[in-house]
Amino acid sequence: MARWAIAIHGGAGVDPNLPEHRQEEAKRVLARCLQVGVDALRSGAAALDVVEAVVRELESDPFFNSGRGSALTRLGTVEMEASIMDGRGRRCGAVSGVSTVKNPVSLARLVMDKSPHSYLAFDGAEQFARDQI
């Protein structure tokens, strides 16, 4: 029996007028994302790696308003954010206002793992992303 659990969500709030076929699509995407996590945990991956992998999967699907499917600002631009935390080490990383990064959660992980900071935003986050290449 597994000694772990995974909980994910597809965003804040649900449009009550969302057609049933779109609700079913959301369930399929979430099920796929959960399976990514289950497979990684069963293969012995570290919890933090699993979290990043599952969120990357969500960010890569245009159905949800994260990453590829981000909601646009009033000006029609994308400003994404993400954070990740490691409870054991009491570490965290976060980014906001990024528009050129495919997977903001991975940039947040790099902030946590490869910088003295816990949070970078806008130009600072974008420059940090470029510096990682």
Phi, psi and omega per residue, in radians:
M1 nan 2.377 -3.136
A2 -1.165 2.532 3.097
R3 -1.978 0.650 3.127
W4 -2.513 2.927 3.094
A5 -2.550 2.711 3.084
I6 -2.234 2.367 3.031
A7 -2.286 2.256 3.083
I8 -2.338 2.869 3.013
H9 -2.503 2.780 -3.070
G10 -1.776 0.423 3.087
G11 2.155 3.072 -3.114
A12 -1.641 2.116 3.075
G13 1.494 2.671 3.115
V14 -2.286 2.320 3.075
D15 -1.235 2.007 -3.112
P16 -1.110 -0.282 3.136
N17 -1.682 0.139 3.140
L18 -1.118 2.146 -3.132
P19 -1.046 2.651 -3.077
E20 -1.004 -0.667 -3.138
H21 -1.126 -0.551 3.086
R22 -1.290 -0.621 3.062
Q23 -1.100 -0.701 3.116
E24 -1.155 -0.679 3.091
E25 -1.096 -0.731 3.105
A26 -1.039 -0.752 3.126
K27 -1.106 -0.672 3.121
R28 -1.144 -0.754 3.138
V29 -1.120 -0.792 3.135
L30 -1.101 -0.682 3.111
A31 -1.108 -0.707 3.102
R32 -1.105 -0.751 3.133
C33 -1.114 -0.746 3.087
L34 -1.054 -0.706 -3.130
Q35 -1.116 -0.630 3.059
V36 -0.999 -0.788 3.138
G37 -1.172 -0.774 3.129
V38 -1.050 -0.827 -3.140
D39 -1.058 -0.744 -3.132
A40 -1.143 -0.760 3.124
L41 -1.122 -0.727 3.132
R42 -1.132 -0.453 3.133
S43 -1.519 -0.001 3.075
G44 1.633 0.204 3.138
A45 -1.124 2.635 3.095
A46 -1.204 2.566 -3.090
A47 -0.948 -0.755 -3.123
L48 -1.108 -0.670 3.081
D49 -1.146 -0.639 3.135
V50 -1.165 -0.784 3.113
V51 -0.994 -0.854 -3.130
E52 -1.070 -0.749 -3.122
A53 -1.108 -0.742 -3.124
V54 -1.170 -0.774 3.133
V55 -1.154 -0.674 3.066
R56 -1.014 -0.708 3.118
E57 -1.089 -0.760 3.084
L58 -1.111 -0.770 -3.126
E59 -1.119 -0.491 -3.074
S60 -1.469 -0.138 -3.135
D61 -1.761 2.215 -3.096
P62 -1.236 -0.143 -3.097
F63 -1.136 -0.712 -3.095
F64 -1.694 2.700 -3.067
N65 -1.506 1.044 3.003
S66 -2.463 2.697 3.107
G67 0.885 -2.120 -3.061
R68 -1.008 -0.583 -3.095
G69 -1.735 0.380 -3.045
S70 -0.923 2.488 2.993
A71 -1.224 2.549 -3.110
L72 -1.559 2.657 3.052
T73 -1.279 3.082 3.115
R74 -1.031 -0.504 -3.136
L75 -1.546 0.031 3.114
G76 1.457 0.287 3.119
T77 -1.845 2.915 3.106
V78 -1.796 2.311 3.021
E79 -2.345 1.790 -3.063
M80 -1.719 2.795 3.067
E81 -2.514 2.754 3.082
A82 -2.834 2.718 3.028
S83 -2.528 2.755 3.106
I84 -2.566 2.529 -3.080
M85 -2.350 2.550 3.074
D86 -2.071 1.761 -3.084
G87 -1.110 -0.658 -3.124
R88 -1.079 -0.735 -3.111
G89 -1.659 -0.004 -3.089
R90 0.900 0.838 3.141
R91 -2.081 2.696 3.057
C92 -2.663 2.802 3.053
G93 -2.528 2.486 -3.127
A94 -2.617 2.631 3.051
V95 -2.404 2.661 3.018
S96 -2.603 2.791 3.124
G97 1.225 0.391 3.126
V98 -1.580 2.480 -3.100
S99 -2.241 -0.194 -3.071
T100 -1.979 0.082 -3.062
V101 -1.734 2.235 -3.115
K102 -1.188 -0.763 -3.099
N103 -2.208 1.579 -3.125
P104 -0.977 -0.542 3.141
V105 -1.111 -0.604 3.118
S106 -1.242 -0.592 3.048
L107 -1.173 -0.709 3.077
A108 -1.050 -0.692 3.103
R109 -1.106 -0.702 3.101
L110 -1.151 -0.639 3.064
V111 -1.038 -0.769 3.139
M112 -1.161 -0.776 -2.997
D113 -1.521 -0.491 -2.949
K114 -2.231 0.327 3.090
S115 -2.493 2.836 3.081
P116 -1.433 0.005 -3.048
H117 -1.726 2.887 3.005
S118 -1.982 -0.261 -3.077
Y119 -2.628 2.277 3.038
L120 -2.271 2.542 -3.088
A121 -2.373 2.660 3.026
F122 0.804 -2.150 -3.043
D123 -1.016 -0.667 3.127
G124 -1.118 -0.716 3.107
A125 -1.194 -0.720 3.131
E126 -1.128 -0.742 3.126
Q127 -1.131 -0.737 3.106
F128 -1.041 -0.734 3.111
A129 -1.057 -0.799 3.126
R130 -1.094 -0.643 -3.129
D131 -1.171 -0.335 -3.098
Q132 -1.449 -0.205 -3.103
I133 -1.364 nan nan
